[in-house]
Amino acid sequence: MTAKSPADQLHYISSVAGRYTLGDRPQIPGINILACRLRAISETSLIATAPVLGKVGEPISLRFAPFGTLRGHISRHVADGFVVALDSSEDESLALGDRIGQYQHRLWTGMADKRAQKRFMPAEPRSVLIRETQEMLPCLVVDYSACGAAVSAQVQPELGEHVMVGQVEADVVRLFDVGFAVHFAEPQSIEEIESLLESPQEWRLAVAVLPPRVADSDETIEFADLIGFCD
C-alpha cells in the first residue's frame, strides 16, 4: 500500500451531524435533503453514514457546520454509507484543511460547542423505520431523548402517523428540512433507549430492497476496513 500524502489523510470524526443532497434534484425538504453523520474527512475525501446511499459516481452536496458546504461525487459505498471524493480547487482544499485543524484543536482543548451536548447522538445511528403499511425503510437517527427522536429517511411520513423506529413505537409530531421528529409512545430509559433504536442488521436488509437508487454491482466495503486510514 502506498503512503498517503498529508492532504489525503482521513481524520476519524464520530460526532458531527450534517445534511446532504444527491444529484441535481430540486431540494425538497424531507425527501431529497437528508441527514448524515460524518465518520472521517480529509482535504480530498470524506466518509459518511447515510440513510440513502445513492449511486457510485452520483454528484452530492453536503453541509457540516464545522466544515461548511462540500461538493463532490460518491466514489464507493461502505457498509453504512458512502465515500465522497471532493471536487475542490487547491485553495478550497487548503481552506478545508485549516477548518479540519481548527476543529481538532477545539476537541483537544475541550472547546467543542457545548450546545451539541444537550442532545444525545447515538453511537450507532443506523436504524429502520416501519410504517403502518409494514413498509420497512432504512433511516438515520439524528439524535434522541427519553421522549423522542429526530429521524431522517427517504420518505417523510404524515404528521400523526404511527411508526416504529427500531424497536420503539412512536408518532410523527413534527416535520423539518432533513426529516421528522417522533414522540415515543412511552418515555424510555436513557440507559436502554439507544440499544432499542439501533437496528444495523435490519438496516442492511432494508437497504438491500430499496429501489435502484443504490447501485447493484458496486463494491461495498466495511467501514472498519478504513479505520487504518483514519489517523
Order of alpha helices (4+ residues) and beta strands (2+ residues): beta-beta-beta-beta-beta-beta-alpha-beta-beta-beta-beta-beta-beta-alpha-alpha-beta
